Amino acid sequence: MAARLAAVAFLAVSSACFLAVVVSGQQFNAIFSFGDSMSDTGNLCVNGPPAGLTLTQPPYGETFFGRATCRCSDGRLVVDFLAERFGLPLLKPSKQGGADFKQGANMAIIGATTMDSGFFQSLGIADKIWNNGPLNTQIQWFQQLMPSICGSTQSCKSYLSKSLFVLGEFGGNDYNAQIFGGYSPEQASGQSGTIVDAIGKGVEQLIGLGAMYVVVPGVLPVGCFPIYLTLYQTSNAGDYDQYGCLKRFNALSANHNSLLQSKVSSLQSQYPGARIMYADFYSHVYDMVKSPGSYGFSTNLRACCGAGGGKYNYQNSARCGMAGAYACSDPASSLSWDGIHLTEAAYKKIADGWISGAYCHPAISSAMMARRPGVSMVAGGGLLVLPFLCLCFCFSLAGAARRYEALFNFGDSLGDTGNICVNKSAADQLLLTFANPPYGMTYFGHPTCRCSDGRIVVDFLAQGLGLPLLQPSKRRGLDFRKGANLAIVGGTALDFEFLKSIGLGYPVWNNGAMNVQIQWLRDLLPPICGAPRGPACRAYLAKSLFVFGPFGGNDFNAMLFFGGFTVDQARSYTPKIVDTIAGGVEQLIQLGAVDIVVPGALPIGCFAVYLTFLPSSNPGDYDAYGCLKPLNALSVYQNSLLQSRLAGLRARHPAARIMYADYYAHVEQMVRSPARFGFSCGAVPACCGAGGGKFNYEIDARCGMKGATACRDPSRHQSWDGIHFTEAVNRLIADGWLRGPYCHPPIPPS
């Protein structure tokens, strides 16, 4: 009897928890959408569509509505599926007079740009935009609606704080205007910073009005779209990736998205009370292109609707909706609807990815529960207080913030806690100056073979999670049941044999490439938990945290410093480096890992070693903060590809918790605003060294060498030795990973 009562009690609590998730996780007062043709539900057609606009003609709208609705698809759009999922009506276009917008409105309009018309006039391409409603104009439309929606300023702040805002996608038409106006993708990419800054200001405007939940989508992999593949097809096979997409155009999108993600991270830090979510259009659609069958598609690069024929079924003069154009027999089996926009089937999958979190960071579904765990809106507009919700919420917090049984770290000199010094030779001692004072002065009081004045990021993670500082795995006879550090100075992503094959055998220290470090882990496991991949080890590793990287820095160092590679030549190896890192993550998952942090690359163009060794005589190569733009662009490219691959891994391994740690955005913020983080000196000058000059770095007078000294207060400096960070920076980075906003999702603190 007691067992039955316990079971009933458990079911009651479980049901309450489930109800709490459904109610608090899925209700908003309203949805307000902004953007372009990916989101417009009719604004362009309110006063009659412009001449030549074919989307008002069949077969547009055939799948769901049975008629054309001025949506650029065969049926519903992403924002339609979001509204349905949260129990709200499909959004009416804001320009539709006399409508009730209390449950949401759509400001998006076909042809919309981020930038105002003056921007395009300055580029000489004003004739390439429709100027129907750029971002600022759409926000003005929303402000004009607010009195009828929520009344006074204070009432609106309260009402809007419980509404969902979808700001974008913005940027696509800004780039279209430039590309169609004769600019190269590389030239258009030069405007990405300006465009992303404008999007960031739009987010801030909405927050100022009262918005608390803002989804900010990135741009799409346009190099995979039939319109681009048709208009810019080339006979050079090297211009296409292995899936048939144009690499230069996808690189444009990837650069935009990387900058946008950094902007979102920065905004989240500035507005900790808001929930700013990056929606990853690019990764999801690119995954559909790469594996269409996995998503139920039989075609990926060919338009379903049109009369263009050929490989892509797209021609400007024979577009969908024109005389003679027709739709494929089953739009649900196609990714592309009209060569420019996607099918309803694709949009549904994208909306699901944003809600669940596979392609939105953090997930939309977690937004309301994170903000209002105890009280939830119900469909009738009242409040529902769930009697067991407190108990349920406490359970969920305890699970999310559980104490890990162990911590395992992989990487290079940013993560090594002594592996390089375990069996060092006399020659090594001459080279490895970080085994000498003043390394280690701040915390340990002596050198520990860490490349800092004190603790490094993984040390702060261990302490934050209640675990001991990690011992180097190469030190034998130790108890590694609480974790081990596999990272080693000089560690690379690519194997030594490959690097040797491209002429980089000499400059690479063959101390432990990524795959070697994973093998070191396998070698450690038997005395800890038994057979690798056995049930005991899998259970143990499932309760451990893995920090996998950063990797890639030394691969590029070898190429740029010693191999004579140009930045563009090094860039060409980035996909291979990222694929290797992703393969390593999968190896860990196969062993039983569940929680894996994967850090991105740093803004290396701001580091003294790069500024000293790879200077430029062209002032245009430096940004406003003195950093080398081509080198930072290399890191941005790596991070963009890495985030795309991680999104794909999350989709393939939904039981794993794969976290992207954004080194770049956090450090970039420190470079731009050092005083905000407590630094009197920016990222560039090294605290320790005898190099003097602007950067205080010279290879023959570096920290740890005779005559080198440390600055008086390392905690006021960002750069320790011109290559690595001070303990003060490492502490901030670890905190940003543990609590956000520089790790997506954050590592649960203990």
C-alpha positions, 0 to 999 in steps of 0.5 A: 500500500505504501508503495502504491501511495508513493507511486501515486504521489510521484505521478502527481508531482510528475504530472504537475511538472509536465503541466508546468513545462507545458504552461509556463514554457509555451505561453506568451501574451503575443508575438511581434515579428520583424523582417523581410520576405522570410516573415511577411504575412501580407504587409506588401499586399495590403494596398495592392501588390507592386506590379510584377510581384508573382507571389500573389498568384497560384501556386503560392499558398496551395499547401495550407491556405489553398490560395495565395496569401502574399506569403513567400511559400507554398504554405505557412512560414516560421512565424506561423508555426511559432504562433501555432505552437504558443497557442496564438493566432496567425499574425496579421500584417501590421499595415492592415487597418482596423485589426486587433493586434493585442495577440501580436502583429507582423511588421515584416515586409518583403524587400526589407533591409537592415540599413536605411536608404542613405546607406545604399545611396552611399554605395551607389546602389540605391536602385537595388532596394525597394525601401519598403520598410527597413528595420528602423521603419518597422520599429516605428510601425510597432511603436505606432501600434503600441497605444492600441495594444497596451496603452500607457508606457508603463502598461506596455512595458509590463505587457511586452515583457511577456511577449515574444519578439522575432527580429529578423532575419535581417541582412539578406536584402542588404547583401542582395542589393550589393551583390546584384549591384556588382559588388563581390561577396568579399566586398559585401562582407566588408559591410557586415560589421555595420549591418550587424551593429544596426541589428544590435541597435534594433534589439536595444530599441525593443528592450528599451520599449519593454521587450524581454524575449527577443529571437535574433535569426542569422542569415541563410546559406545563400550559396545553396539557393537556386537563385544564386546558383543560377545567376552566379554559376561558374565553371570552376569546380573549386568555387563549389563545396562538396554539396554543390553550394557556392563557397564565396556566398556561404562565406559571406553569410557565415561571416555575418552570422559569426559577428551577429552571434558575438553581438548577441552575446555582448547584448546578453551581457549588457542586458542580463534581465532579457533573454536574447536568443540567436536562431541559427537559420544557417546551420539548420538549412545547411544541414538539410542541404547536406542530408536532405533524406534525413529531413524527408526531402528528395531535392535540396538545390532545385526549386519546387515551383518555377518553369526554369528547368535545368539543374536548379529550375530557376530563371528570373523570367520564368519564376514561380507564379508566372505564366507556365510555371508550376509546382512539383507534385509534392512540395513537402519533399523539397527544401526550396519552394521558388528558388529564393524561399523555402517550403512550408515543410522546411519552415516547420522543421526550422520552427521546431528547431528554434523552439526545442533549442537544437538551432536556437541558443537558448531554446525559445521553449525555455524562455518563459520557464526561465523567467517565470518559474512559479506563475504561468499565463493560461489561454484565458488570460488568467493566472495558474499557480501550480501546487507542485511547481515549486517542488518540480522547479527545485528538482529541475534546478538540482538536475541542471546544476548537478555536481559533476563527478569528474572534469576532463580537459583537452587542448593546447597551452591555454589548457595545459596544467603541466603535461609538457613539463612532465618529462621535459629535456634540457633542450625543452627547458631552454625553450619552455620559458613558462617553467621559469619565474615570474610564471605562476606568481599570482596564485601558486607563488611558483611556476607550475608549467601553466602559461599564465601568472596564475590559474587558467580557465580550466582551474576556475571551472574545476573550483566553480564545480567543486572539483580539485585542480586537474593533474596532467594526465602524463604524470603517472601514479595519480588518482584520476577519478575526479578528472584529468588534463589531457591538454598539452602545450603545442597541441594541434587539431590536425594529426602530425602526419597530415601537417608534415604532408603540407610541409609543417613537420618541423615547426609542429611540436608533436606533443599531442594532437587532438586524436592523441589526447583522446587516446590518452583518455582511453588509456586512463580509463581502465583503472578509473572505470573499467573497459572504455565504452563498457557500461561502467565507463559510459555511466561514469563519463555521462556524469563528467564534464568535458572541455574539448579545446580550443583546438586549431590555434597551433595549426594556424600558428605553424602555417603563418609563423613558420610555414610561410602561408598567407592568411588566405592559404591558412583559411583554406584548411579551416573546414578540415580543422573544424571537421576534425574537431567535430569528429573528436566530439563524436569520439567522446560521445561514443565513449559515453560523454554527455556534457561537452564544452567546445570553445571557439577560436580567439581574436588572434589579431589582437595578440602581441605575438601576431602583431609583432610577427605579422605586421602590416604596412597598410593602415586599413588592415587594422581596426579601431582597437589596433587589431589585425582584421585579416587575422580576426576574420580567420578566427571568425570564419573558424568559429562560424564553421564550428558553430554550424558543425556543433548544431549538426552534432546536437541534432544527431545526438539529442541526448548529448549536451554540446555547449559552444564556449564563445572565447572570441566575443568575450575577449573582443569585449575586453579589448573594446572596453577594458575598463568595464572589466577592470583592466587599465591596460588593453589586450595588446601590451604584454604584462611580462617580458623584456621586449619593450615597445608598443607590445612588450613582446620579442621572441628573444626577450619573452617572459621567463627569459633573463631580464624579463619582468612582470608588470606591477599588477597583472590583474589590471592587464589582459595579456600576460606574456603576449600569447596567453592571458592573465589569471584575471582574464581567465577568471572572467572567461570561466565565469562567462562559461559557467553562468553565461552569456559566453557559453551556449548553453551555460555550464551548470554551476554547482 
